[in-house]
Amino acid sequence: MSALPWPPLRDALVGEEPYGAPQLDVPVQLNTNENPYGPSAAAAADIAEAVREAALTLNRYPDREAVALREALATYLNGDGGQGLTLANLWAANGSNEVMLQLLQAFGGPGRRALSFAPTYSMYPEYARDSLTEWVAGRREGDFSLDLDAARAKVLEVEPAVVLLPSPNNPTGTALPPEAVQVLCEAAGNGIVVIDEAYGEFRRSGVPSALEVLPQHRNLVVTRTMSKAFALAGARLGYLAAAPEIVDALRIVRLPYHLSAVTQAAALAALRHAPELLGKVDELREERDATVAWLRAQGFQVADSDANFVLFGSVADRHATWQALVDRGVLIRETGPDGWLRVSIGTPQEMQTFKQALTEVRAEEEGGAA
Ligand SMILES: *Cc1c(COP(=O)(O)O)cnc(C)c1O
């Protein structure tokens, strides 16, 4: 008789829920920080043509090194804070989630620690769990900033193999100042510091990218994604820039031919349309700033945001507020500290619907409380 449970999940996974925001079919979806504007007909046609060409050779495995794609990504990053990045500095995978899991597989593992500062991206502890890395979460300040002395002390105490920090942070929207990256990279020694810039393109003007200091820190990794500003979440393409020895290490853990020929073709074609796909970023930033101002005017606490979403609070019963918004056809996200909610920035019309719904829900709650 086997002593294994059925199904024979390892202990650490028993009772775990699969990650995922609810995918509800409601008219206004403001819960996963997607770009509300899809690719244009011209971009879609070009992507389709590139995929059609790739289809003619789908009997063959794809370019395992994704050379053309990584070169195109280097060129793109060199226009957004990157300094002389080349193919050797770039790595790509199926979403930046896969990139970060690979980082943990290569640099984490039993007897090693991964560190972040909460509130932080809820997937990080899962990469740690799945790579058998010990997970440690420090704290951010009340305004969601990072106290640099405390952060340095935490890194020195924990001696993490990998530090993971989004900038702008999810779920708070807070960007890290450049000194923070320097402090963390220096304190980490030979540990890897991953600055997750999934929302990098939405940062306010004057806020630098960590890419600018990449040449100064061999242990710095900057991850990006085509899922958010690039309006390409469905294609699954994430990437990083780092020193070549870090890229080399990831080759050891990646699955063979992990990036399909279809994915590579679609992403390359999308990159040719970068100015157009990114064309709505400025509008989304303006809408974001307007949303922050409106929520503040309603008396909510609102975190400053450099991303395409806004975290606001506090509500007495956030699940009730969330549900009442869903009932009005508006889906936002229950995440962040208790009492807070996160809304992704949609089109002006979608934001109008959100504001209207939230106003109604509040009036109802106040009526109910009276
Ligand atoms: C959305 C998001 C990502 C992107 O994930 P992909 O796998 O590239 O779609 C990465 N990090 C954070 C913090 C995010 O919110």
The ligand as a MOL file (V3000), in Angstrom:
LIG
                    3D

  0  0  0     0  0            999 V3000
M  V30 BEGIN CTAB
M  V30 COUNTS 15 15 0 0 0
M  V30 BEGIN ATOM
M  V30 1 C 0.9000 41.8310 -15.0410 0
M  V30 2 C 2.1910 41.6760 -14.3200 0
M  V30 3 C 3.2430 40.9860 -14.9090 0
M  V30 4 C 3.1190 40.4750 -16.3060 0
M  V30 5 O 2.9500 39.1530 -16.4120 0
M  V30 6 P 3.0230 38.4600 -17.8420 0
M  V30 7 O 3.3350 37.0520 -17.4860 0
M  V30 8 O 4.1380 39.1150 -18.6030 0
M  V30 9 O 1.6990 38.6500 -18.4930 0
M  V30 10 C 4.4350 40.9010 -14.2320 0
M  V30 11 N 4.5990 41.4660 -13.0190 0
M  V30 12 C 3.6230 42.1480 -12.4350 0
M  V30 13 C 3.8700 42.8160 -11.1250 0
M  V30 14 C 2.3870 42.2540 -13.0560 0
M  V30 15 O 1.3970 42.9110 -12.4520 0
M  V30 END ATOM
M  V30 BEGIN BOND
M  V30 1 1 1 2
M  V30 2 1 2 3
M  V30 3 2 2 14
M  V30 4 1 3 4
M  V30 5 2 3 10
M  V30 6 1 4 5
M  V30 7 1 5 6
M  V30 8 2 6 7
M  V30 9 1 6 8
M  V30 10 1 6 9
M  V30 11 1 10 11
M  V30 12 2 11 12
M  V30 13 1 12 13
M  V30 14 1 12 14
M  V30 15 1 14 15
M  V30 END BOND
M  V30 END CTAB
M  END
